[in-house]
Amino acid sequence: MRCAIIAIGSRGDIVPHLALGQGLRNAGHNVCLITHMAFKALVENYSIPFFALDDEPNEFFQAKGGDKLLDAGANPARFAEMLARMIATATPLYMQRAEEACQDADLIIAAFPCFLIGHAIAEKYQKKLVMTMLQPMMLSTTAFPEPPDIRLPQWPRSLGKILNQRSHNRAQQGFGQMFLPSANAARQSLFNLPPLPDSFYTNLPDAVELILCGYSPLLVSKPADWSTKIRLTGFWTLRHQEDWQPESELVDFLHAGSAPMYIGFGSMRSYQAIETVELVENALTQIGQRGILLVDPNAYNTHRRSDTLYLTNGTAHDWLFPQVQAIVHHGGAGTTAVSLQAGKPTIVIPSIAEQFFWGSLVARNGVGSYPINRMQLTARKLARRLAAVLHDTAMQQRARDISQRLSREDGIEQAVAAINTLEALKIR
């Protein structure tokens, strides 16, 4: 089967879909990945055919307006509004580029942030359509709230159910108001398709053959009131290439003393880059520990800053994380997955809505501390969190336990099996 995967967003949004594409290719399918120009080298490094949605050389949050988007991250409504404006501007180009790449596809797999693009192309050309999600969004249930509302009261249970349903309804209505106008304009001008109704987001399973959720049911179990079209597969983790080698200076740093901490903010690492290095350095000094910090290549080159701090522009998480004592990260779904798989205590420092969701889940499962808003992070707060997880032997054991349980899952295998079922049924 010829599968076209469309994904937009930060590196954390793209990497799981690259892992899915690799799994589909290994299962005998023809696969291409349609995403931002910034990820061309990454995708082609895994020998997956690449199609560019745009000509922007910088990653999503490093592109023009990315810093303002991060500033709005702690306010879900403001963040969604700004994101909608950014996507609205790009939607016609994204839709045109994706159409060119999807013409010969038997199946279109569209990530949630660009689902309206994949949906329009599938409708025009009568293609099979699968939607992917890296966290549960816009899927109504009384079991839990929409991710930005993760802290809504859940007791008494009857009140929790009411509030949960309302949070989904409010999010669906808001998303429709923000994202449908630009998508409908592009549908009409490019494909001569009728507009999608304002209620489109209220029942997404009706719009697709399948919804694949690329996260573990160990953390978020499937609600009983969800459609049978929704499959929770487990995380989609991209392993480093067999011929990949870490920089020798980093290996030397690891061997030069006690196991360090890892601190990284993913695609958000460009935010206050110089101040972040100083903050982390201060926190490590306060607790007498060593650390490895992911830094923006536009601000720092990879190098050993001191005997206690190593700065890296990037390395393979699945290789590094098992070798550290604790992991501090931004709370992206992919980094959360690798962190939990490594069996290390995790401290989440979120910037945007779904990152708060994963940070709260990490804490609720007892494998990390409660998240700290990136805007409120100080050296003292970070030092306290690190000291706490380093001395919490029960948390360390729980982290090892959940790692063992996750090791028995294969999210890619489950996702590919679900897609193969569609091929066998010969839908459409």
N, C-alpha and C positions, 0 to 999 in steps of 0.2 A: 504494500500500500504506500502511496506517495503522501507524506505528511508534511504540512507546512505549519511551523510553530511561530506565532507572533507574540512578542513580549516587549514591553517598554518599562522604563524606570531606571533604578540604580543597578549596580552590579549585583546586589543581593536579590534583585528581581530576575535578573537574566541567568545567573549561574544555575539555579535549580532547573530552569527550562533547557539549558545546555545539557545538564545531566539526563533529563528526560529524553532529549534528542539522541544522546549517545545510547541510551537503553533501547530506544526504538530502532536505531541503526543496527545495533548488535542483534536485534531480534529479526533482522532481515528486511526492514522497511527502508524506503528512500525518504530522507529527512532533510529539510532546510530550516534554518533559523533566521527569522526576519526581525531585526532589532536595530538599535542605534549604531551609527558608524563607529562610535567610541569602542565598541566591543568586537570589531572585525578581527583583530589579531587573536583575541581570546577564543573566539568561536572557531576560527580556522586552525588554531593550534590543536584542536580536538578533531580535526578533519571533518567538520560538519559544514556543508555548503552555507554560505552567508549571503543575505540580502540586506542592504541598508535601507532603513526607514527614513533616514535624514543624512545630512552632511556635517553634523555637529561633531567636532573631534573630542570634545570634553564629555565626561560622564554627566549624568542627569543633574546632580546637585552641584557640580562644578561649572555648569553652563550658566549663561546669563540669567539672572533672577534666582539662581539656586540658593544663594545666601539668604535672600528675603524669604524664600520658602521654608528654610530651616528655622528662621526666626519665628515663623508662625506655627511651627510644628506642635507646640504644646496646646494649641487651641484647635481642636479637630475641625470646627466649622470654618474658621479662617483659613486653615491649611487646605481643606478641600476646595474652598472657593478660589484660592490662588492657583492650586493645581489645575482646577477646571479651566481657568483662563489660559494657562500655559498649554494645556492639551488642546483647547479649542483652536488656538492659533495654528497648531501643528496638524490637526486632524485631517484637513484636505490632502496635505502632502503624505501623511502616514497612510491614508486610505488608497491613494494612487499608487504608492510604492508597494504596498502589501498586495494590491490587486495584481500587479505585474508578476509578483512572486508566487501567487496562489493559483494562477490560471490552470496549471496542470495537476494540482493537488486533488487527491481523493478525499482527504480529511484536513480540515483546518482546526488547529489547536490554538485558542486565543487566551492569553492570560487576562485575568479580570480587569486590570487597568486599561487594556485596549480591546475589551470584549466587543464594544460597539462597532469597532472597525472590522473585526473578524466576522461578526454577525451580518454586517451589510454585504460583505463579499460572499459569504455562504448563501445569503438569501438571493443575491443576484445570479450566482452561478449554480445554485441548487447543490451545494456541497454539504457533506456531513460536518457537524460542528461540535467541538468539545471545548468547554471552558475550564480553565485551571485557576485554583486559588491557593495561596500560600498561608492564608489564615481565613477563618470563617467570616465572610462579609456578605451582607445583603441577602442572607438566607434565613428566613423567618423561623423562629422556634421560641418556645416558652422555656427552654432549658437553660439558656444563658443569654446575656445581652450582646448587642453589637460591640465589637472590640473597643471602640473609644469609651464605651460605658461600662467597662469591665468591673468597676467598683460600685455599681448599683446594688442596693441592699437586696439580699436573696432570702430574707426571713422576715415575717412568716412566708412559707413557700407560696401561698396563693398570691401574695403581694409581689413576690419575685417574678412569678409567671406573667403577671399583668405588666410590670415594668419592662421585663425582657421583650415582650411582644411589641410594646410601644416603642422601645428603642430601635427595633428593626424597622417598624413602620416609618418612624421619623427619618431614619437614615435613607431608606428607599425613596421617600418623597424628596428629600434634600438632594440626593444624587441625581434623581430624574430632572429636577429643576436646574441643576448645574451642568450636567453633562449631555443631556439629550438635545438641547437646542443646536449646538455645533454639529453633533453627529447627524441630526435630521437634515440640517442644511447641506452637509456633504453628501448624504444619501440621495437627496433630491438632485443636486447639481451634477454629481458625478455619475450616479447610477439610475436616476429617475425612479427611485423607490419611494413609497409612501412614508410619512413620518411614523416613528414609533410612538405609542401612546404614553401619556404621563405616568401610567401605572406599570410601565415595562419592568421595572426592577422588583415589583412585588411578587413575581413568580418566575424567577430565572430558569428553574428546571424545565419549564414549558418551552423555552427558546432553544434548547440544545438536546443532543442525544445523551450527553454525559457531562457531569461536573466532577473533575478530579481535584481532590483536596490534598496537596502535597505536604501534609504534616502528620504527626503521629497521633493515633487515637489514645495513646497512653496519656497524652497531655490534654486533649480535647476529644472526648468520646462523641460518637455520632448520636444526635438526639433521635428519639423514637418518632418524632413528628416530621422528620425530613424525608424527602422523596427518595425512592429507590435508585434514582438516577445519580444521586450524590454518593461518591465513593471516597472514603478516607484511606489513603494508601500507605501512609508513612512518609517520612522526609525524603526529598530528592537531593541526595548529596553527591557532589562532584569530587571524585578522587583525583589527586595529582597524577600527572603523566608518569609512566614508568621511568622515562629518561630525565625527569626533572631532578635537579640537584639544588639544595639550599646554598646560599653564599657561605663560603668557608669561614668568614669572620663571625657570622651568626652561630655556626656550629662551635667555634672556639669560645664564644661568649657563654653558650649553654654549658660547656664543660668546665668553665673557669670558676664556678662557685655553686652555691645552692640553686635549686630550681627557681627560676624567676616567675614573676607575674606577667600575664599578657594583658595589654590595654590597647584597644582599637575601636574606632568609631566608623568603620566601613567607609562608605561613600561620603559620609559626613565629616571625614577627617580634615577637610580643608577649612572647616569652621574654627576660627580663632586658633590657627595652627601653632603659632609661636607661644601664645598663652597656655595652650594645652600641654606643650612640652614642659614648660616651667611648673605647671600645676602637678603633673605626674611626677616630675623629679622631686618636688617638695614632699609629696605624699609618700613616696618610697623612702626618702630620707627619714621621715617621721617614724616609720616602722622598721627601719633597718633591713629593707628587702631590695632585691634586684628586679628589674623589669624590662620588657620588650614592648615598645610603643610603635604602633602603625602611624606613619606620618605622611602628610601631603608631599608628593615629590616636587611640587612647585615651591615648597618652603624649605625642605631638607632633603638631602641625599641619604641613602642607606649608609649608616656608619655606627661605630661604637662611640657613643658620646662620652661615656665614662665607664668605670669598673662596675657601676650599678645600673646603667641604662643603655640599651641598644635601640637605635632608631631604624625602622625598616619601612621601605616603600611597599612591601607586600611579600608574603610568603604563603606556603600551603598550610592552611589551618589544620587539615587532617594529619599533617606531619608534626606540626608544632604543638598543638594543644595538649596532646598526651604527655608532653615533656615539661609542662609548667605546673605551678602550684594552684593557681586560680586564674580565672578568665574574666576580664572586664570588657564588655562590648556594648554596642548601641542597641541591640535587641532586634536586629533583622532576623527574619525567619530562618534563613540559611545559616547564619552564624550561630544562632541559638541551637540549631540542630547539631552542628559539629561540636559545639561546646558541651552539650549534654552527652553526645556520643563519646566524648573524651573522658567523661566521668570526673570532671573537675567542678568545684564550686564556681558559681557564676554570679557576677554582679552586672546588672543591666543599667545602662545610662541612656535612656531613650531621648529622642528628639521629636519624633512624630507618632501619630496615634497608635498604629499597630505595634510599634515597638514597646509602648506602655503595656499593651496586651500581653506580649510575650514575657516582659519583665515581671508582670503580676503572676503569670502562670509558673514561671521559674520559682518565685517565692512561695507560692501556694503549694508547690510540690516539695518544698523544703530543701531545695538544692542550691539556693542562693538567697541573697538579701532582697528586701523590697527595693524597687527601682528608684533612682534619683533622677529627676529632671535634669537634662544636660545644662539647661540655663541656670540651674541652682547648684551646680557642682563646684565644690571647693576642694583644695588639697586636704583640709582637715576632714571633710566628709568622706573623701575617697580613702584616706588613711584608716579611718575608723571602720569602714566597711571591709577593707582588706584584712585588717587585724582580726575582725570578728570571724570571717570565714576561715582564716588560717588556724584559729583556735577551736573551731566548732567541729569536733570529730564526728558527731552524729550527722551533720550536714555533709561532710566528706564521704561518709559511708552511704548516705542516700544518693549522692551523686554517682558513686560507683555502682549502686544497685540499678539506678535508672539506665545507666550506660549498658549494663548487661542485658536489660530488657529490650532496649532499643536495638542492640546488636542482633536480636532475633527477627527484626523487621527488615524487609527489603521493599522500600517504597517504590523504587523504579520498576522492580519486577511486578508489583501489584498494579501499577499504572499501565504498564505495557499489556498485561493480561486483560485489563478492562478494555483497552483499545482494541486488542485482538478479538474480543467478543463482539465489538461493533462490526468488525470486518466479516466475522463469521455469519452475523445476522443479515448482512448485506442491506443495511438500512438505506432507504432512498434508492 
